């Protein structure tokens, strides 16, 4: 990950904690996406990532290239790979 990408991620997550989290219901909105304009701190929340992005771009067309996407209930938008499961030896 480039230094620029890391800075975007850090800024996006900081804005999420300070601005977005107090405004969302973490339990009911946990699977929803948040798109954040890291310069204006404006954001959109939706179950569909594209819908949230499109609404933010309608209001802030200059935000393209400076947005951060994540889920309300996770520091990441998507997870790649499998999950480890504990199995019993019965």
C-alpha positions in Angstrom: 0.0 0.0 0.0 1.4 3.4 -0.9 2.0 6.1 1.6 -0.8 8.2 0.1 -3.2 5.3 0.4 -2.2 4.8 4.0 -2.8 8.4 4.8 -6.2 8.3 3.1 -7.1 5.2 5.2 -6.0 6.8 8.5 -7.8 10.0 7.7 -11.0 8.1 6.7 -11.0 6.0 9.8 -10.4 9.0 12.0 -13.3 10.8 10.5 -15.5 7.8 10.8 -14.8 7.5 14.6 -15.2 11.2 15.2 -18.0 12.2 12.8 -19.9 9.2 11.5 -20.0 6.7 14.4 -22.0 9.1 16.7 -24.6 9.4 13.9 -25.2 5.7 13.0 -26.7 2.8 14.9 -23.7 0.4 15.0 -25.8 -2.6 15.7 -28.5 -2.1 13.1 -26.2 -0.5 10.5 -23.2 -2.8 11.0 -23.3 -4.3 7.4 -23.9 -1.0 5.7 -21.2 0.9 3.8 -19.9 4.3 4.6 -18.3 6.5 1.9 -16.4 9.4 3.3 -14.9 12.5 1.6 -11.8 12.9 3.6 -11.4 16.6 2.7 -14.9 17.9 3.5 -15.8 15.1 6.0 -19.1 14.6 4.3 -20.3 11.1 4.0 -23.1 8.7 2.9 -24.3 5.4 4.4 -26.1 2.7 2.4 -26.5 -1.1 2.2 -25.2 -0.7 -1.4 -21.7 0.7 -1.7 -22.3 2.1 -5.2 -25.5 3.9 -4.1 -23.6 5.6 -1.2 -20.8 6.5 -3.5 -23.1 7.9 -6.2 -25.0 10.0 -3.7 -21.8 11.5 -2.3 -20.6 12.2 -5.8 -23.8 14.0 -6.6 -23.3 16.4 -3.7 -19.5 16.5 -3.9 -18.2 15.8 -7.5 -14.8 17.2 -6.5 -14.5 14.3 -3.9 -13.5 11.8 -6.6 -10.1 10.4 -5.6 -10.3 11.4 -2.0 -13.0 9.0 -0.6 -12.7 6.2 1.9 -15.0 3.2 1.9 -15.6 1.0 4.9 -18.5 -0.8 6.7 -20.1 0.7 9.8 -19.2 -2.4 11.8 -15.7 -3.0 10.5 -12.6 -1.1 9.6 -12.7 -2.6 6.2 -15.3 -2.6 3.3 -14.6 -6.2 2.2 -12.9 -9.3 3.4 -11.0 -11.7 1.2 -10.2 -15.3 2.0 -11.8 -17.9 4.2 -12.6 -18.0 7.8 -11.0 -20.3 10.3 -13.4 -22.7 12.0 -12.8 -24.6 15.1 -13.6 -28.3 14.6 -14.1 -30.9 17.4 -12.5 -34.3 17.2 -15.5 -36.3 18.5 
